[in-house]
Amino acid sequence: MVAFFKYFVQFEMESLNAIMKFKPMPETEKA
């Protein structure tokens, strides 16, 4: 279960980084 959580967190972080790189919009901070 911990391994799955770790993998999920890593995936989330990478997705967030990609979104920030491609679309640095203020809307992300608003939400």
N, CA, C and O atoms as a Tinker XYZ file with bonds, in Angstrom:
   124  protein
     1  N      0.844000   -1.204000    0.000000    73     2
     2  CA     0.000000    0.000000    0.000000    64     1     3
     3  C      0.885000    1.263000    0.000000    63     2     4     5
     4  O      0.598000    2.229000   -0.708000    81     3
     5  N      1.938000    1.242000    0.784000    73     3     6
     6  CA     2.819000    2.415000    0.844000    64     5     7
     7  C      3.458000    2.670000   -0.518000    63     6     8     9
     8  O      3.584000    3.815000   -0.952000    81     7
     9  N      3.859000    1.591000   -1.184000    73     7    10
    10  CA     4.490000    1.739000   -2.505000    64     9    11
    11  C      3.510000    2.404000   -3.470000    63    10    12    13
    12  O      3.891000    3.280000   -4.247000    81    11
    13  N      2.268000    1.987000   -3.415000    73    11    14
    14  CA     1.250000    2.569000   -4.296000    64    13    15
    15  C      1.084000    4.064000   -3.993000    63    14    16    17
    16  O      0.995000    4.885000   -4.905000    81    15
    17  N      1.042000    4.400000   -2.710000    73    15    18
    18  CA     0.895000    5.799000   -2.311000    64    17    19
    19  C      2.076000    6.620000   -2.820000    63    18    20    21
    20  O      1.910000    7.723000   -3.340000    81    19
    21  N      3.273000    6.054000   -2.658000    73    19    22
    22  CA     4.484000    6.748000   -3.130000    64    21    23
    23  C      4.385000    7.001000   -4.628000    63    22    24    25
    24  O      4.659000    8.104000   -5.102000    81    23
    25  N      3.993000    5.974000   -5.364000    73    23    26
    26  CA     3.895000    6.089000   -6.820000    64    25    27
    27  C      2.849000    7.141000   -7.184000    63    26    28    29
    28  O      3.060000    7.942000   -8.096000    81    27
    29  N      1.739000    7.137000   -6.480000    73    27    30
    30  CA     0.666000    8.094000   -6.757000    64    29    31
    31  C      1.152000    9.526000   -6.512000    63    30    32    33
    32  O      0.904000   10.420000   -7.322000    81    31
    33  N      1.841000    9.732000   -5.397000    73    31    34
    34  CA     2.345000   11.072000   -5.072000    64    33    35
    35  C      3.335000   11.533000   -6.137000    63    34    36    37
    36  O      3.290000   12.681000   -6.579000    81    35
    37  N      4.225000   10.636000   -6.547000    73    35    38
    38  CA     5.217000   11.007000   -7.564000    64    37    39
    39  C      4.507000   11.398000   -8.860000    63    38    40    41
    40  O      4.858000   12.389000   -9.500000    81    39
    41  N      3.514000   10.613000   -9.230000    73    39    42
    42  CA     2.768000   10.892000  -10.462000    64    41    43
    43  C      2.082000   12.259000  -10.366000    63    42    44    45
    44  O      2.092000   13.039000  -11.319000    81    43
    45  N      1.493000   12.534000   -9.213000    73    43    46
    46  CA     0.802000   13.808000   -9.016000    64    45    47
    47  C      1.787000   14.968000   -9.141000    63    46    48    49
    48  O      1.496000   15.973000   -9.790000    81    47
    49  N      2.949000   14.820000   -8.517000    73    47    50
    50  CA     3.949000   15.884000   -8.544000    64    49    51
    51  C      4.412000   16.136000   -9.972000    63    50    52    53
    52  O      4.537000   17.284000  -10.397000    81    51
    53  N      4.668000   15.056000  -10.711000    73    51    54
    54  CA     5.137000   15.215000  -12.094000    64    53    55
    55  C      4.057000   15.886000  -12.941000    63    54    56    57
    56  O      4.358000   16.738000  -13.777000    81    55
    57  N      2.815000   15.504000  -12.724000    73    55    58
    58  CA     1.714000   16.107000  -13.489000    64    57    59
    59  C      1.625000   17.600000  -13.167000    63    58    60    61
    60  O      1.453000   18.429000  -14.060000    81    59
    61  N      1.743000   17.926000  -11.889000    73    59    62
    62  CA     1.665000   19.319000  -11.472000    64    61    63
    63  C      2.794000   20.119000  -12.115000    63    62    64    65
    64  O      2.575000   21.218000  -12.624000    81    63
    65  N      4.007000   19.556000  -12.086000    73    63    66
    66  CA     5.155000   20.246000  -12.685000    64    65    67
    67  C      4.913000   20.490000  -14.163000    63    66    68    69
    68  O      5.189000   21.577000  -14.670000    81    67
    69  N      4.400000   19.487000  -14.854000    73    67    70
    70  CA     4.150000   19.622000  -16.292000    64    69    71
    71  C      3.120000   20.728000  -16.536000    63    70    72    73
    72  O      3.287000   21.554000  -17.434000    81    71
    73  N      2.070000   20.737000  -15.740000    73    71    74
    74  CA     1.020000   21.752000  -15.904000    64    73    75
    75  C      1.604000   23.153000  -15.669000    63    74    76    77
    76  O      1.322000   24.082000  -16.425000    81    75
    77  N      2.408000   23.292000  -14.631000    73    75    78
    78  CA     2.991000   24.596000  -14.315000    64    77    79
    79  C      3.908000   25.049000  -15.448000    63    78    80    81
    80  O      3.925000   26.226000  -15.809000    81    79
    81  N      4.667000   24.112000  -16.006000    73    79    82
    82  CA     5.609000   24.466000  -17.083000    64    81    83
    83  C      4.848000   24.905000  -18.329000    63    82    84    85
    84  O      5.177000   25.919000  -18.944000    81    83
    85  N      3.828000   24.130000  -18.694000    73    83    86
    86  CA     3.116000   24.416000  -19.941000    64    85    87
    87  C      2.140000   25.581000  -19.778000    63    86    88    89
    88  O      1.988000   26.399000  -20.686000    81    87
    89  N      1.484000   25.655000  -18.630000    73    87    90
    90  CA     0.483000   26.717000  -18.450000    64    89    91
    91  C      0.682000   27.419000  -17.108000    63    90    92    93
    92  O     -0.009000   27.092000  -16.143000    81    91
    93  N      1.598000   28.364000  -17.025000    73    91    94
    94  CA     1.791000   29.126000  -15.781000    64    93    95
    95  C      0.686000   30.163000  -15.610000    63    94    96    97
    96  O      0.921000   31.362000  -15.762000    81    95
    97  N     -0.518000   29.697000  -15.294000    73    95    98
    98  CA    -1.653000   30.615000  -15.172000    64    97    99
    99  C     -1.960000   30.897000  -13.700000    63    98   100   101
   100  O     -1.703000   30.056000  -12.838000    81    99
   101  N     -2.510000   32.084000  -13.414000    73    99   102
   102  CA    -2.874000   32.435000  -12.038000    64   101   103
   103  C     -4.094000   31.655000  -11.561000    63   102   104   105
   104  O     -4.364000   31.590000  -10.362000    81   103
   105  N     -4.825000   31.069000  -12.494000    73   103   106
   106  CA    -6.021000   30.308000  -12.102000    64   105   107
   107  C     -5.642000   29.113000  -11.238000    63   106   108   109
   108  O     -6.399000   28.725000  -10.349000    81   107
   109  N     -4.475000   28.528000  -11.495000    73   107   110
   110  CA    -4.058000   27.359000  -10.719000    64   109   111
   111  C     -3.906000   27.742000   -9.245000    63   110   112   113
   112  O     -4.253000   26.965000   -8.355000    81   111
   113  N     -3.384000   28.947000   -8.999000    73   111   114
   114  CA    -3.194000   29.359000   -7.605000    64   113   115
   115  C     -4.532000   29.739000   -6.977000    63   114   116   117
   116  O     -4.733000   29.569000   -5.774000    81   115
   117  N     -5.431000   30.245000   -7.788000    73   115   118
   118  CA    -6.752000   30.613000   -7.263000    64   117   119
   119  C     -7.454000   29.385000   -6.703000    63   118   120   121
   120  O     -8.004000   29.421000   -5.602000    81   119
   121  N     -7.430000   28.297000   -7.467000    73   119   122
   122  CA    -8.099000   27.074000   -7.023000    64   121   123
   123  C     -7.367000   26.576000   -5.791000    63   122   124
   124  O     -7.741000   25.550000   -5.223000    81   123
